[in-house]
């Protein structure tokens, strides 16, 4: 029965046209704070694949952003959930070169990061089964972590979650050796009828193309001074007195101090990021 199910999946995957999309759905489990390993966060990630390339992003954020854009076209504006823990980045890979672009907003700037780093895989003879697929083990060191991947040649697409690619088949399972970051394929959807490229919310800010080295500088500066942009606006006189949620009047300087404290405390608990070498 499993073999029949697998055959049906493979027929669906390879019967699509260039314009159609295969969506591979991953559960991404992460431990944000290395000092509190019991606290885990789970996000549903999409890897959308066409003949021209792939795009990797947070599925729930995609739904939220699509709703915001749709409502804005009707001149209706809503705020996204304040307690939502979305993953903000997107990753695109162009086929067949596998040119990798990391798209993220930092300091209110839209950054397009060209990541040229290579992944050197060591493929082992260890095999297993996952979701009815035959999988094989491979190991690589990337971005400050050692990663263990399980790929399948049953789906001969050399792609995978996050920035990972380059194996003889699709990566179905992936985790670092500390167990802090885990990607697990949970489903496959084919022939998505209403597919559009990721909706752009901030269309006013220009996209800035930078190298991975430049992004590393920007990211480290953000970790050192997360309220930098807000401070600049305060110094320019663009921030005014206003009431907080409790009805108390706050000066720009008070709001800046509170924001600095909030962001620094948040970053202290975000000490186990996926690319650990960015913290060195």
N, C-alpha and C positions, 0 to 999 in steps of 0.2 A: 504493500500500500504506500509506503514511504517512497519507493522508487517511482511509482506512478505519479505521486504528488511532485516529486523532483522533476520529472520529465515535463509535466505541465508547466511548472515555473520556468524551465529553460526555454520551452517553446514560446512562452509569452515574452521573455526577455529578448529573444533574438528575432521575433517577428515584427518588431516595431520599426517604423520608418525613421528617417533622419530627424523629423520634426517632433517625434514623440519622445516622451521622457520615461525613464525608469527611475523610480524613487526607492532608495534603500534606506530603511529606517533603523536608526541605532539608538539604543539607550546608553546615555553617557552618565556614568556615576563618578563623582569626584569628591575628594576630601579637601576642602578649601584651606583648613587650618591644621597644620601638621601636629599641633599640640592638643587637638581635639579630634582624634580619629573616629570617634563614634558619630560625629556629625557629618553626614553625607548629603550631597545634593544630587538630584537626578534631573537631567534634561533629555528631551526627545530631539534628536538631531536628524536632519534629512541630508542624504547625499543624492542629489539629482544628477542623472547622467544622460547625456545625449551623444550623438555621434561626434559633436564638436568639442565636448569637454564636460566638466562636472562643476557643481556648486554645492558647498557644504555649509549648512546654517541651522540655527535653532528653529525647530518646527513651530513651537508655540509663539515665538517672536514673529515668525513669518505670518502667522494667522493674525496676530495683534496689529502688525504693521499694515497688512493688507486691509484690515478693517478701518484703520485710521485713514489710509489713502482713499478708500472708497467713500467714507463719510465726508472727507474734505472736498471731494469732487461735487458733493451735494450741498456744500457750504455748511456742513454740520461738523462740529469739532468735539472730540471727546479726549479725555486723558487716559493713558494706559494705566493699568493697575499699579498702585504705588508699591505693593508688596511683591510684585512679580520679579523673579530672579531669572531674567533672560540672559543668554549669551549673546553679546553684541557683535562679535566678529562674523565675517563670512570669508570663505576661501574658495577661489576658483582655480581650476586647472584646465589649461587649453590642450587639446589633443592635436597632433600626436607628440608634440614637444614636451608636454606636461609643464609648461610655464606656469608657475604658481604665484598667485596674487592673494595677499592677505588684506582684507578690507575692514577697517575699524575706524571709529571716531575717538580722538583723544584731544583734550584741550579744545573741544568744539570744532575740531578740524577733521575733515574726511580724508583719511590716509589710505593710499593704495600702495602696499608694500610689496616690492618685488623680491621674493625670497629665492635665492639661487643655491641654497645649501642642498647638498646631496645626501641621500640616505643609502648607506652601504649595508646591504642585507646579508646575513649568514643564514642560509636555508638548511634546516636540519632534516633528518630522516624520520622524525617523529610525526605520526599521523593520528587523526581522530575524526570524530563526526560532530557536526554542528548544524542544527536545523535541517537534517537530512542530507547535508552536503559533506563530501570528503574534504577534510582540511589538513593542512600541513603547517608545521611550526617554522617560524623565522624570527631572527633577533636582529635588532639594530640599536645603535646609540644615536640619539638625536636630542638636541636642545637641552642637554644636561641630565637626561634620563636614559636608562636602558629599557627598551620596549620589546615585548613578546607579542608577535602577531600570529594569527591563524588564518591562512588564506585558502581559497579553493580554486583549482584549475577548472572546475565545473562551470565557473563563470569567468572566462578568460579576459577580464577587464583589469589591467594592472593599476587599480585605484583603491581607495580606502577612506576611512574617516580622517578628519582633520587634514594635516598636510601629508599624510602617509600615502605612498604609492611606490611602484617599481617592482612589485612581485609578479610572478606569472599568472596570478588571478586575484580576484577581489578579496580584500581583507574583511573577514566576518567578525573576528574577535581581536581585540587589541588592548593591552594594558601595560603599564610600567611595572617594574619589578617591586616597587613599594606597595602596589595595589591602590595608589592614590588616584589614578586616572584609568577608567575602564570604558571601552566602547564595545557594545554587544549588539550584533544585528538581530532585530526582533521582527522585521517584516519587509516585504517587497511589494511595491505597487507599480503597475505598468499602465501605459497609455493614459497618462493623466490628462483628462480632457480640457481642464480649465487652467492649464499651466501658463504662467507668465513669469518672466524674470523677476527677481526679487524687487518688491516695491520700494521706491526711494521716498523717504519721508522728508529729509532735509535736502531740498533741491536748490536752495539758494547758495549754500557754501560750495565753493569749487573743490574738486577732488585733487589732492596733492600726491604726486607720484614720488616715492622715495625708495631708497635701498633698505635692506634689512639692517645694515649697520647704522643708518640714520634713525631708523625706528627704535633701535636699541637705545640710542642716546635720548630720544624723546621719551621713551617709556621710563627710563631710569630717572630722568628729570621730573616726570610726573610723580613717581614714587617719593622723591625727595620733597617735592613742593606741589601737592595735589590741588591747592587752591590758588595757584599762580594766576590763572586767567581772571578769576574773580577779584583778586587783589588789584590787578591792573585796572579793572573797571571801577573799583572803588577809588583808586588814585586819580582816575580821569573824571571823577564826579558823576559817573553814570549810574551809581547805585544810591537809592534814596531811603530815608526813614520809612519804615512800614511796620504793620502789625504782624506778629507771629501767630501761630495756630491757637495760642492761648489768649490772644487779645492784647499782648504786651507790645509797646512800641520799641522797636529795635533800630539802632543807628547802623549805618553801613559797616563801621568798625566792629560793632558787636556781632553783626551777622557774619562778617569775615572770620572772626575768632571762633565762632561756633562751627562754621563750615570747616575750618582747618582741623578742629578737634574731631569732628565727625568723620572726615575723610581719613585722617591719620589713624584713628582707631579702627576704621573699616579695613584699611590696608594692612594693619598689624595682624588681623585675622585672615588675611588673604595672602598667606606666606607659602603656599604650596601650589603655585601656578603651574600650568602644564609645561611651559618652557622655563624650567628652573634656572637655566643659565642667565636669564634676564635679571635675576636678583643678585648676581655675583658682581 
